[in-house]
Amino acid sequence: MTGLVLMALGEARRDGISVDAGVLNNGVGWVTAYLSRLTDVERPADLQQRALLLYASAIAGQADAVVPQIRATLEQQGSRLANASRAYLLLGLAEGQQTKADSYVSRLLNDLVVGVIPSANGNHWEDAKVERWTHTSTRTTALVLEALVRLDPTHPLIEETVRWLMVARGAQGWSAYAERAQAILSLSDFAAKTGELGGDYDYVVGLGDHNVLGGHFKPGDGKKTDAKTLPLSDIRPGTISLLSFARQRTAGRMYYTLNLHYQTPAQNIEALNRGIAVTHEYTRLDDPKTRVFGAKLGDTIRVKVTVVAPADLNYVEVDDFLPAGLEPIDPRLNIVDPNLKQRLNAERIRLLQPGGVVFWAPWFEWYYSPWDGSEIRDDHITLRAQQLPKGIHEYVYYARATSPGDYYVAPSHAQESFFPEVFGRGDSARFVIQP
């Protein structure tokens, strides 16, 4: 907490606000004594905390004394640093007037480049969970952005990192206060460097020989957007259609996004992973380990949907489609067999139970379930998660065979709602229902 307060006072001083020098000196003195305390094998020094406190001392006015300590930390334990700690040390070196030409700055920047997790919705960084270490993926990413902006404003990872931070923002802002504070600070530094708020230019967007968008952005239009939806018939198959962006440059930047939406047929489709993997399997209730590709009229089928997230994802939507002869069973209805409801609920709780947990209560589902909600339609179910953690997530529901026939099964589909280019789908299949 003392380190965080010193950072806040240092930022205030950077912006020209008068800060009592005695308060800063006393705070830095306490931090220095804490970092110099004796440690042993049973109570080792916290390396990640050390990086935070070194930066706090640097921004509070002791950069010249801290730079040698930062270099020594890198030499002795650089390989054990978390990404957030590397960012703190970079910021400490920046306070000491070090540039990207410095070998230690260059080393830290390279380490962050190696640790980046790229995806279609931008770049972010993650750290393993450590006791007393409160840095989430959002906070770590924002901290890295701040370090990149201050030390290398032209770094190629910056724009895509900003993009990831913006989509990580929920309806109530970033989920934790520390996340919000760090994200706002980092994005403010970015905007100040690039002149985002001073945008003043005319723009034209053309497709082939026709203009489809045009207008003017002026200072204060930071929230203004302009959009156009075009049918695929405007793009002739087998030809090259040139999409052009032109503007009269005066100040600021122009951002744009292109989305292509299409429907997938229910046959001859192979699985695809573009940042999310999704699949489903059908089994019988009495044999959940053996996949089936058919059933008899009136049978109850167990459907397990598996979603694999290679990194933390935001605003994920999963649609699992059923063949025409199957209908999902809604356990909220009173006409459903109570024993079937109890069985389904037990299965869902078992899938949500984290490994290694001995004591388990049904209400723990509220804490461990990644799904914020599910919708049951007549031909598919939809799962939604505002934040889907990295890992493998499974969801089970039941369906009943209601109509005999030989049916195609459309592939399951998962995507990030605001960045549909981050998506995945399963295989198409066949399912036979016999009378």
ROBA-425397 format. One line per field, with one value per residue (C-alpha): x negated, y negated, z. Coordinates in nm, 3 decimals, decimal comma. Each point is the difference from the previous one (the first is absolute). Last residue first. Layout:
<atoms>
east [X | ...]
north [Y | ...]
up [Z | ...]
</atoms>
This chain:
<atoms>
east [3,896 | -0,371 | -0,179 | -0,318 | -0,259 | -0,246 | -0,301 | -0,149 | -0,329 | -0,059 | -0,038 | -0,234 | -0,008 | -0,213 | 0,094 | 0,333 | -0,164 | 0,280 | 0,188 | -0,307 | 0,079 | 0,121 | 0,178 | 0,124 | 0,021 | 0,340 | 0,124 | 0,155 | 0,300 | 0,120 | 0,355 | 0,229 | 0,140 | -0,008 | -0,338 | -0,049 | -0,286 | -0,204 | -0,257 | -0,364 | -0,260 | -0,378 | -0,274 | -0,368 | -0,248 | -0,062 | 0,278 | 0,323 | 0,106 | 0,343 | 0,114 | 0,300 | 0,140 | 0,261 | 0,204 | 0,134 | 0,309 | 0,302 | -0,193 | -0,161 | -0,192 | -0,297 | -0,148 | -0,309 | -0,203 | -0,342 | 0,149 | -0,235 | 0,147 | 0,373 | -0,059 | -0,125 | 0,371 | 0,009 | -0,253 | -0,341 | -0,262 | -0,295 | -0,115 | -0,306 | 0,133 | 0,265 | 0,366 | 0,176 | 0,039 | 0,136 | 0,251 | 0,129 | 0,039 | 0,187 | 0,241 | 0,070 | 0,074 | 0,229 | 0,193 | 0,037 | 0,129 | 0,249 | 0,142 | 0,063 | 0,361 | -0,083 | -0,226 | -0,332 | -0,185 | 0,044 | -0,058 | -0,154 | 0,182 | -0,145 | 0,132 | -0,113 | -0,363 | -0,119 | -0,209 | -0,243 | -0,050 | -0,279 | -0,038 | -0,314 | -0,008 | -0,368 | -0,270 | -0,288 | -0,241 | -0,001 | 0,376 | 0,128 | 0,378 | 0,158 | 0,375 | 0,138 | 0,339 | 0,175 | 0,281 | 0,344 | 0,172 | 0,358 | -0,063 | -0,310 | -0,349 | -0,286 | -0,361 | -0,112 | -0,316 | -0,097 | -0,117 | 0,341 | 0,145 | 0,331 | 0,108 | -0,089 | -0,266 | -0,017 | -0,317 | -0,072 | -0,295 | -0,149 | -0,349 | -0,054 | -0,269 | 0,063 | 0,056 | 0,189 | 0,182 | 0,091 | 0,324 | 0,135 | 0,362 | 0,196 | -0,066 | -0,185 | 0,164 | -0,206 | -0,112 | -0,303 | -0,119 | -0,233 | -0,124 | -0,130 | -0,206 | -0,098 | -0,279 | -0,056 | -0,100 | 0,004 | 0,022 | 0,255 | 0,138 | 0,017 | 0,097 | 0,038 | 0,173 | -0,103 | 0,223 | -0,194 | 0,218 | 0,104 | 0,326 | 0,129 | 0,017 | 0,318 | 0,198 | -0,167 | 0,234 | -0,160 | 0,040 | -0,140 | -0,134 | -0,110 | -0,111 | -0,031 | -0,135 | -0,318 | 0,185 | -0,135 | -0,243 | 0,150 | 0,077 | 0,145 | 0,208 | 0,000 | 0,120 | 0,093 | -0,180 | 0,029 | -0,261 | -0,119 | 0,110 | -0,080 | -0,048 | -0,045 | -0,135 | -0,028 | -0,233 | -0,035 | -0,098 | -0,125 | 0,109 | -0,226 | -0,316 | -0,223 | -0,208 | 0,282 | 0,237 | -0,252 | -0,068 | 0,376 | 0,038 | -0,259 | 0,149 | 0,355 | -0,111 | -0,196 | 0,287 | 0,264 | -0,196 | -0,073 | 0,370 | 0,100 | 0,235 | -0,102 | 0,296 | 0,347 | 0,120 | -0,329 | -0,338 | -0,213 | 0,094 | -0,183 | -0,310 | -0,031 | 0,007 | -0,258 | -0,229 | 0,052 | -0,113 | -0,308 | -0,158 | -0,188 | -0,204 | 0,012 | 0,038 | -0,308 | -0,080 | 0,311 | 0,251 | -0,150 | -0,003 | 0,360 | 0,109 | -0,173 | 0,195 | 0,327 | -0,071 | -0,082 | 0,317 | 0,216 | -0,164 | 0,057 | -0,270 | 0,087 | -0,314 | 0,059 | -0,064 | -0,097 | 0,230 | -0,202 | -0,032 | 0,186 | -0,077 | 0,219 | -0,002 | 0,296 | 0,344 | -0,130 | -0,238 | -0,349 | -0,123 | -0,315 | -0,274 | -0,276 | 0,068 | -0,015 | -0,341 | -0,124 | 0,109 | -0,178 | -0,323 | 0,014 | 0,048 | -0,298 | -0,217 | 0,079 | 0,096 | 0,365 | -0,064 | -0,106 | 0,103 | 0,012 | 0,380 | -0,015 | -0,204 | 0,274 | 0,261 | -0,191 | -0,029 | 0,377 | 0,062 | -0,230 | 0,192 | 0,331 | -0,144 | -0,110 | -0,369 | -0,176 | -0,240 | -0,128 | -0,114 | -0,364 | -0,079 | 0,346 | 0,004 | -0,346 | 0,120 | 0,299 | -0,221 | -0,232 | 0,305 | 0,139 | -0,248 | 0,035 | 0,378 | 0,057 | 0,272 | 0,331 | 0,003 | -0,315 | 0,112 | 0,329 | -0,190 | -0,218 | 0,308 | 0,176 | -0,312 | -0,050 | 0,361 | -0,065 | -0,316 | 0,163 | -0,290 | -0,032 | 0,164 | -0,090 | -0,326 | -0,106 | 0,051 | -0,169 | 0,150 | -0,146 | 0,323 | 0,193 | -0,256 | 0,015 | 0,380 | 0,004 | -0,249 | 0,199 | 0,309 | -0,186 | -0,151 | 0,334 | 0,175 | -0,284 | 0,015 | 0,364 | 0,160 | 0,086 | 0,188 | -0,195 | 0,116 | -0,316 | 0,065 | 0,340 | -0,155 | -0,255 | 0,273 | 0,192 | -0,312 | -0,088 | 0,351 | -0,040 | -0,332 | 0,147 | 0,284]
north [4,499 | -0,057 | -0,331 | -0,040 | -0,272 | -0,129 | -0,227 | -0,349 | -0,056 | -0,266 | -0,377 | -0,264 | -0,375 | -0,310 | -0,183 | -0,065 | -0,275 | -0,166 | 0,325 | 0,219 | 0,320 | 0,358 | 0,222 | 0,359 | 0,166 | 0,069 | 0,357 | 0,152 | 0,224 | 0,352 | 0,042 | 0,068 | -0,297 | -0,071 | 0,120 | -0,177 | -0,230 | -0,033 | -0,260 | 0,006 | -0,279 | 0,036 | -0,261 | 0,058 | -0,275 | -0,374 | -0,186 | -0,100 | -0,352 | -0,132 | 0,356 | 0,101 | 0,341 | 0,048 | 0,318 | 0,133 | 0,109 | -0,093 | -0,260 | 0,029 | -0,302 | 0,013 | -0,254 | -0,139 | 0,307 | 0,033 | 0,201 | 0,001 | -0,254 | 0,055 | 0,374 | -0,014 | -0,002 | 0,378 | 0,066 | 0,162 | 0,099 | 0,192 | -0,240 | 0,139 | -0,064 | -0,269 | 0,106 | -0,137 | 0,335 | 0,161 | -0,282 | 0,044 | 0,375 | -0,033 | -0,253 | 0,234 | 0,293 | -0,208 | -0,128 | 0,352 | 0,121 | -0,289 | 0,111 | -0,313 | -0,129 | -0,274 | -0,179 | -0,142 | 0,311 | -0,107 | 0,309 | -0,075 | 0,132 | 0,259 | 0,096 | -0,322 | 0,055 | -0,213 | -0,317 | -0,108 | -0,377 | -0,144 | -0,371 | -0,145 | -0,355 | 0,000 | 0,267 | 0,106 | 0,210 | 0,334 | 0,033 | 0,353 | 0,046 | 0,343 | 0,058 | 0,326 | 0,123 | 0,289 | 0,154 | 0,097 | 0,261 | -0,058 | 0,121 | 0,215 | -0,145 | -0,077 | -0,111 | 0,120 | -0,076 | 0,235 | -0,148 | -0,114 | 0,355 | 0,007 | -0,345 | 0,075 | -0,205 | -0,291 | -0,207 | -0,368 | -0,208 | -0,345 | -0,146 | -0,375 | -0,230 | 0,075 | 0,374 | 0,176 | 0,334 | 0,139 | -0,062 | 0,248 | -0,055 | -0,245 | -0,308 | -0,295 | -0,344 | -0,313 | -0,317 | -0,201 | -0,273 | -0,292 | -0,236 | -0,356 | -0,245 | -0,351 | -0,183 | -0,358 | -0,318 | -0,153 | 0,283 | -0,032 | 0,347 | 0,306 | 0,362 | 0,238 | 0,338 | 0,152 | 0,279 | 0,263 | 0,229 | 0,366 | -0,072 | -0,358 | -0,194 | -0,208 | 0,325 | 0,057 | -0,260 | -0,315 | -0,135 | -0,347 | -0,155 | -0,335 | -0,045 | -0,300 | 0,060 | -0,207 | -0,272 | -0,276 | -0,134 | 0,045 | 0,301 | -0,061 | 0,206 | 0,279 | 0,355 | 0,228 | -0,177 | 0,191 | 0,097 | 0,312 | -0,030 | -0,342 | -0,153 | -0,377 | -0,208 | -0,366 | -0,090 | -0,137 | 0,247 | -0,186 | 0,252 | 0,275 | -0,213 | 0,308 | -0,054 | -0,146 | 0,278 | 0,269 | -0,161 | -0,022 | 0,364 | 0,104 | -0,206 | 0,115 | 0,364 | -0,023 | -0,161 | 0,229 | 0,319 | -0,107 | -0,071 | 0,345 | 0,105 | -0,247 | -0,226 | 0,086 | 0,125 | 0,178 | -0,118 | 0,281 | -0,121 | -0,326 | 0,167 | 0,232 | -0,293 | -0,193 | 0,303 | 0,015 | -0,361 | 0,042 | 0,316 | -0,174 | -0,222 | -0,363 | -0,149 | 0,194 | -0,078 | -0,177 | 0,168 | 0,346 | -0,032 | -0,122 | 0,284 | 0,253 | -0,137 | 0,020 | 0,362 | 0,090 | -0,167 | 0,178 | 0,339 | -0,041 | -0,131 | 0,054 | 0,185 | 0,097 | 0,367 | 0,042 | 0,070 | 0,052 | -0,312 | -0,096 | -0,246 | -0,141 | -0,067 | -0,071 | 0,134 | 0,243 | 0,149 | -0,061 | 0,117 | -0,200 | 0,162 | -0,011 | -0,369 | -0,066 | 0,166 | -0,207 | -0,321 | 0,106 | 0,071 | -0,327 | -0,195 | 0,182 | -0,063 | -0,373 | -0,114 | 0,018 | -0,304 | -0,053 | -0,331 | 0,147 | -0,022 | 0,216 | 0,258 | 0,017 | 0,036 | 0,293 | 0,155 | -0,025 | 0,154 | 0,292 | 0,049 | 0,014 | 0,263 | 0,214 | 0,012 | 0,330 | -0,025 | -0,339 | 0,132 | -0,104 | -0,223 | -0,153 | -0,074 | -0,159 | -0,223 | -0,110 | -0,070 | -0,215 | -0,199 | -0,058 | -0,258 | -0,225 | 0,050 | -0,123 | -0,257 | 0,171 | 0,153 | 0,196 | 0,112 | 0,135 | 0,173 | 0,179 | 0,086 | 0,174 | 0,198 | 0,110 | 0,120 | 0,230 | 0,138 | 0,069 | 0,041 | 0,343 | 0,089 | 0,364 | -0,021 | -0,322 | -0,375 | -0,298 | -0,339 | -0,215 | -0,019 | -0,109 | -0,263 | -0,144 | -0,001 | -0,189 | -0,253 | -0,047 | -0,078 | -0,240 | -0,176 | -0,030 | -0,139 | -0,246 | -0,119 | -0,105 | 0,029 | -0,295 | 0,106 | -0,051 | 0,309 | 0,194 | -0,086 | 0,166 | 0,307 | 0,017 | -0,033 | 0,287 | 0,216 | -0,073 | 0,108 | 0,326 | 0,071 | -0,064 | 0,238]
up [-3,486 | -0,068 | 0,047 | -0,207 | 0,064 | -0,261 | 0,055 | -0,041 | 0,178 | 0,266 | -0,018 | 0,132 | 0,035 | 0,053 | -0,322 | 0,174 | 0,206 | 0,199 | 0,064 | 0,051 | -0,184 | 0,032 | -0,255 | 0,013 | -0,340 | -0,163 | 0,038 | -0,313 | 0,054 | -0,088 | 0,129 | 0,294 | 0,193 | 0,376 | 0,126 | 0,334 | 0,098 | 0,321 | 0,102 | 0,100 | 0,003 | -0,005 | 0,028 | -0,078 | 0,092 | -0,009 | 0,176 | -0,176 | 0,100 | -0,098 | -0,063 | -0,210 | -0,091 | -0,273 | -0,052 | -0,327 | -0,200 | 0,217 | 0,197 | 0,343 | 0,123 | 0,236 | 0,239 | 0,164 | -0,089 | 0,164 | 0,289 | 0,298 | 0,239 | -0,048 | -0,026 | 0,359 | 0,094 | -0,050 | 0,279 | -0,033 | 0,255 | -0,142 | -0,272 | -0,182 | -0,349 | -0,037 | 0,008 | -0,308 | -0,177 | 0,318 | 0,049 | -0,355 | 0,041 | 0,329 | -0,157 | -0,290 | 0,232 | 0,220 | -0,300 | -0,137 | 0,336 | 0,007 | -0,341 | -0,209 | -0,007 | 0,254 | -0,249 | 0,127 | -0,118 | -0,365 | -0,213 | -0,339 | -0,310 | -0,237 | -0,344 | -0,170 | 0,092 | 0,293 | -0,013 | 0,272 | 0,008 | 0,217 | 0,079 | 0,159 | 0,136 | 0,099 | -0,037 | 0,226 | -0,205 | -0,188 | 0,066 | -0,063 | -0,009 | 0,046 | -0,047 | 0,143 | -0,125 | 0,180 | -0,207 | 0,128 | -0,217 | -0,121 | -0,357 | -0,007 | -0,018 | -0,237 | -0,022 | 0,341 | 0,196 | 0,284 | 0,331 | 0,131 | 0,002 | 0,193 | -0,117 | -0,361 | -0,175 | -0,247 | -0,041 | -0,044 | -0,119 | 0,046 | -0,044 | 0,040 | -0,148 | -0,367 | 0,029 | -0,281 | -0,010 | -0,341 | -0,190 | -0,254 | 0,107 | 0,215 | -0,211 | 0,161 | -0,013 | -0,072 | 0,175 | -0,114 | 0,237 | -0,082 | 0,273 | -0,026 | 0,201 | -0,110 | 0,178 | 0,114 | -0,180 | -0,348 | -0,247 | -0,278 | -0,007 | -0,221 | 0,063 | -0,293 | -0,045 | -0,334 | -0,131 | -0,194 | -0,209 | 0,021 | 0,178 | -0,037 | 0,327 | 0,028 | 0,023 | 0,336 | 0,145 | 0,147 | 0,354 | 0,068 | 0,319 | 0,142 | 0,357 | 0,231 | 0,351 | -0,041 | -0,191 | 0,228 | -0,258 | -0,349 | -0,217 | -0,344 | -0,239 | -0,252 | -0,047 | -0,292 | -0,286 | -0,327 | -0,260 | 0,184 | 0,359 | 0,140 | 0,342 | 0,024 | 0,291 | 0,095 | 0,289 | 0,355 | 0,275 | 0,306 | 0,262 | -0,131 | 0,004 | -0,010 | 0,314 | 0,211 | -0,105 | 0,101 | 0,338 | 0,058 | -0,103 | 0,258 | 0,283 | -0,076 | -0,014 | 0,326 | 0,192 | -0,145 | 0,067 | 0,360 | 0,052 | -0,125 | -0,287 | -0,268 | -0,069 | 0,126 | -0,340 | -0,047 | -0,131 | -0,138 | -0,351 | 0,062 | 0,143 | -0,300 | -0,245 | 0,200 | -0,019 | -0,377 | -0,027 | 0,221 | -0,140 | -0,286 | 0,239 | -0,119 | 0,350 | 0,127 | 0,363 | 0,129 | -0,228 | 0,049 | 0,380 | 0,010 | -0,227 | 0,225 | 0,298 | -0,190 | -0,093 | 0,362 | 0,125 | -0,255 | 0,058 | 0,374 | 0,231 | 0,366 | 0,112 | 0,366 | -0,088 | -0,365 | -0,295 | -0,316 | -0,207 | -0,319 | -0,278 | -0,276 | -0,371 | -0,228 | -0,093 | -0,264 | 0,253 | 0,134 | 0,343 | 0,077 | 0,210 | -0,264 | -0,068 | 0,373 | 0,026 | -0,294 | 0,170 | 0,320 | -0,186 | -0,191 | 0,322 | 0,155 | -0,308 | -0,008 | -0,352 | 0,107 | 0,216 | 0,363 | 0,158 | 0,352 | -0,004 | -0,315 | 0,192 | 0,262 | -0,272 | -0,145 | 0,346 | 0,048 | -0,344 | 0,078 | 0,325 | -0,187 | -0,234 | 0,294 | 0,087 | 0,060 | -0,297 | 0,117 | 0,337 | 0,051 | -0,297 | -0,014 | 0,373 | -0,028 | -0,283 | 0,203 | 0,300 | -0,213 | -0,128 | 0,354 | 0,128 | -0,305 | -0,006 | 0,356 | -0,071 | 0,082 | -0,349 | 0,084 | 0,346 | -0,140 | -0,281 | 0,254 | 0,206 | -0,293 | -0,095 | 0,362 | 0,021 | -0,293 | 0,161 | 0,338 | 0,243 | 0,153 | 0,335 | 0,067 | -0,193 | 0,171 | -0,023 | 0,165 | -0,080 | -0,277 | -0,205 | 0,309 | 0,092 | -0,352 | 0,008 | 0,334 | -0,131 | -0,321 | 0,204 | 0,227 | -0,300 | -0,177 | 0,308 | 0,059 | -0,360 | 0,045 | -0,345 | -0,224 | -0,312 | -0,323 | -0,189 | 0,091 | 0,365 | -0,021 | -0,162 | 0,282 | 0,262 | -0,159 | -0,026 | 0,364 | 0,100 | -0,192 | 0,171 | 0,344 | -0,079]
</atoms>
